[in-house]
Amino acid sequence: MQWNLCTRSRSPRSRAAHDITFNVRSALIGFTDDERPTRGARWPRAPSCSMLAASPAQRSSMSDTKPAASADPPKPMPFAIMRNSHEALRASIRLQEQKLEAADPAAFGEEWRLFRRALAVHMAMEDGAMFGLLDEVGAGAITSAKLPAEHVEDARLAAAVDAALEGADASALRAAWSAWKEEHLHHLAHEEEVMMPLTMKTAATPEARARVVHDRLLGPGESLPNFDWYIGWVVSMLSQHGSAAQPANVATRVFAWGLQHACSPSQWNRLRPIVRSNCPPAIWDELTSKFGLNGDGPIA
């Protein structure tokens, strides 16, 4: 960082670097990153020329004791039931790789089958509801980006992994899985790039977006086979492994709090025990004491 030492502001180059870092980080993390500091909060103030010339004792008395800007308070984000599911999928992929590297095909097969069961629910919610919703608000952006076609290709490559699991050739299994993994991680990132900005166009306020998620995603999703199991699986993965951008408690809260706010009272009464039983007591205590997850779902 370059400082203008005789002023109390950063140089233009420094301010530009800050904006680039801030905006890229926010874009990578996506709409679930509600823990980021407010703009400017991370940057120290430039020392004045008089402070630089002062003795240590004088500097102490001259120091600015005003507290740093605080982080924005977190807010429930109902579309996180889709976005943070990606983090659960990524966590499972990391576990799959660990089991392959340990030359444990049986353990890999178990993790792979659980992953495939969860992915079937997630992709069904996208194919049956999410893609259509976002095509409506995004002038066909989902179809133009060929995201539905990526699901077809993902299924083809996953079938090759299934076939390799039936054999005894570890190198063939690793090759098939590696080809699938490369495609799948690209697909997750592509979905986030295209879909997350469009979620903000579905309604003007967080409360209205919660209604959209309830009506268009959660309601139809409940009728899918394994839906309740899938909710528990996502919570379990997030509460154990977190994500690259969020520790376990935050990743779990973003998903579960968003889910609660898309639920009616009766829906949340049914799903709350599933969430609670799949996360550690310490995380559940935080969810209830700080974020009210022991309360009702708000959708009437």
Residue pairs with C-beta under 8 A, 6 or more apart in sequence:
1 10
1 14
1 17
2 10
2 11
2 13
2 14
3 10
3 11
3 14
3 46
3 47
4 10
4 11
4 46
5 46
5 47
5 49
5 52
6 48
6 49
7 46
8 45
8 46
8 48
9 15
9 46
10 18
10 43
10 46
18 40
18 43
22 39
25 33
25 36
26 33
26 36
28 245
29 36
29 245
30 83
30 192
30 196
31 77
31 79
31 80
31 83
31 196
31 199
31 200
32 77
32 80
32 83
32 84
32 246
32 254
33 245
33 246
34 72
34 74
34 75
34 77
34 254
35 71
35 74
35 246
35 250
36 71
36 72
37 69
37 71
37 72
38 69
38 70
38 71
38 72
40 69
41 68
41 69
41 70
41 71
45 64
50 62
51 59
51 62
51 63
54 62
74 253
74 254
74 257
74 291
75 206
76 206
76 210
76 257
76 258
76 260
76 261
76 291
77 206
77 209
77 254
77 257
77 258
78 206
78 209
78 210
78 212
78 213
78 214
78 258
78 259
78 261
78 262
79 196
79 199
79 209
79 213
79 258
80 254
80 255
80 257
80 258
80 259
81 213
81 217
81 218
81 255
81 258
81 259
81 262
82 122
82 125
82 126
82 130
82 195
82 217
83 192
83 196
84 234
84 238
84 243
84 251
84 254
84 255
84 258
85 118
85 122
85 234
85 255
86 188
86 191
86 192
87 237
87 238
87 242
87 243
87 244
87 246
87 251
88 118
88 233
88 234
88 237
88 238
88 255
89 115
89 118
89 119
89 122
89 184
89 188
90 185
90 188
90 243
90 244
91 237
91 238
91 240
91 241
91 242
91 243
92 111
92 114
92 115
92 118
92 237
93 115
93 181
93 184
93 185
94 241
95 111
95 241
96 108
96 111
96 112
96 115
96 177
96 181
97 181
99 105
99 107
99 108
99 111
100 108
100 173
100 174
100 177
103 170
105 165
105 170
105 173
108 165
108 173
109 165
112 161
112 165
112 177
114 233
116 158
117 226
117 229
117 230
117 233
118 226
118 230
118 233
118 234
120 226
121 221
121 224
121 225
121 226
121 227
121 230
122 230
123 151
123 154
124 221
124 224
125 217
125 220
125 221
125 224
126 147
126 151
126 191
127 148
127 151
128 220
129 216
129 217
129 220
129 221
130 195
130 216
130 217
131 142
131 143
131 147
131 148
132 142
133 202
133 212
133 216
133 217
134 141
134 142
134 195
134 198
134 199
134 202
135 141
135 142
135 143
137 198
137 201
137 202
138 198
138 201
141 194
141 198
142 148
142 194
142 195
142 198
145 190
145 194
147 187
147 190
147 191
147 194
147 195
150 183
150 187
150 190
151 187
153 183
154 180
154 183
154 184
154 187
157 176
157 179
157 180
157 183
157 184
158 180
160 176
160 179
160 180
161 173
161 176
161 177
161 180
163 176
164 172
164 173
164 175
164 176
164 177
165 173
167 173
199 209
200 209
202 209
202 212
203 209
203 211
203 212
206 261
207 298
210 261
210 262
210 298
210 299
211 299
213 258
213 262
214 262
214 263
214 264
214 299
217 262
218 259
218 262
218 263
218 267
221 227
222 267
224 230
228 270
228 271
228 274
231 259
231 271
231 274
231 275
232 274
232 275
232 277
232 278
233 278
234 255
235 252
235 255
235 256
235 274
235 275
235 278
235 279
236 278
236 279
238 248
238 251
238 252
238 255
238 279
239 248
239 249
239 251
239 252
239 278
239 279
239 280
239 283
240 248
241 248
242 248
242 249
242 250
242 251
242 252
243 251
246 254
248 283
249 282
249 283
249 286
252 279
252 283
252 287
253 283
253 286
253 287
253 291
256 275
256 279
256 287
256 293
257 287
257 291
257 293
259 268
259 271
259 275
260 268
260 272
260 292
260 293
260 295
260 297
260 298
261 297
261 298
261 299
262 297
262 299
263 271
263 297
263 298
263 299
264 297
264 299
264 300
265 296
265 297
266 297
267 297
267 299
268 296
268 297
269 296
269 297
272 293
272 294
275 284
275 287
275 293
276 284
279 287
284 293
287 293
288 294
